[in-house]
């Protein structure tokens, strides 16, 4: 008895670099429109075939401007800053949205989006901080974290101790004293993955305020092997927590920060993220992190 072989589905995917600097660099994300037709298993398969750190799937929403689902090559993630910026920049470019406020629906609730002059900004929550002394309850010490980066306490910026910050996702934010310390980091991806599992992290965000550029407040590196990301060129969801650390712990009392990322990767991809804090009586009540996106190429994925 013969069986008919199903015709493979063809999925158009836009590759959009988010947080580009002068239309170059940035962090690439896949963007798939009209994604209502795909199951979660199919979305994961598409994300694996795209092969980038995150792919965003755009569907209709009854409550927000659009519904967004994010998949890494290994799993779903509740939020993704650079894929959100990539998506809304692309949708604005093709005329789906104009300047002003809109929103995204996610598995973790709605988030406000602001579009302005080709830039897209995403809402994050007020920060919560968990110091290293509290990580022991999950079997993690600060020494474990430093060892996983091949650095010591001598490499740290003495003004701010490493801290777990949540503005919607968990990141360990670590201040090192200069660019040399940042460049010399050698991540042990297996150990970072194990620590990330224990503390439910997206990953580590390591930074220095030694930027060599008066306009840039911090330059950074990000490692998230738990989500299949050895190192990422731009991370909007981590830049938010970092801006909170700069304001609250390093006493940089202003409401807007420019953060660089990607310059210290094996293949550099310089990126720029802008974070604006909502302040009330000098207390952070929320924030917007954003930047500019640029379409780099179109793909057709078959499965």
Phi, psi and omega in degrees: 000125183276151176238147178275131177277132180294142175288129180300144175280143176248125184244116173288133180230128173268132173261112186240125177273122179264153178063037178294153177243116185056041178065017178230167179068219181085183185240118184284141173225149171277144177231121180244120178272165175051050188271004179304332186284351186255139174283167178299321179296321178292322178298319178297318180296318178298315180300322178295320181288325175296317172081012177266173183297324176215146170235134181257138181243121186261122178231171177288150177229140176277344189240339184230179179300315176211166170257134179237130172242138183242133177228132167273177175295350183244335185192170172285148174232142187294316181223152173214117184295309187289327177289329174294313179298317178301315183295308184290327175298317180293316180296324175293322182296326181265006172088010178287330179225146171256182178298148179127193184269139169216200184201162174238141172265131178229173178295344182250023177103174182280154174223139179284143176234137175242131176247133184203113175052047178082359178255145177239137182233139183243137180288139168231168186272167172299146186282149163239146185240135174235110183289163183300331180297338180268354181286340184300332179300334177257014175079029181233137174243162176298324178300319177301316183294313181297319180298326181291347177251000183059042174233168179235176179298336178294338180276349186279153171282116187293349181284340184212121178282151176305142185212147173273125183239138176234121169238026184137333174218157180270129171226142165273124181253124187234125178265123173252163195282335182199177182295328179297316178297322179294316181294328186276358178301134175236098187286136170266096190298323180295318180290319177300319178299315181295317178294320179297323176295316182295322184259004182055052181266152159288315178172198178256143173235111183251136186217164168221147174272359175279083189259338185073010181219118184296338181275343183257127183277331180202149171239147199219166167224149182225132180234127182217063182296337177299334179249022175076020184245106178293311173206142186243146185280333179200135186223095181297322181289343175265331179296327176300305175304321180296316179301323177296318177298316179301318182285311189276323188256329177260004172060035174271091192275078173213176186248356181229132183229142172250126186237129178261149179207158172094350185286337185256012176287160177304318170248096186303139175220080186302132183227160179221128182239132178253130179238129176244123181270140168270120185241139172225116184053043178067014177252134181284122180254351180168180181198164173235130177239134183196186181178197185250145177245155179216127176291127182257321179194168177246140176238158167236117181260133177248139174207000000 
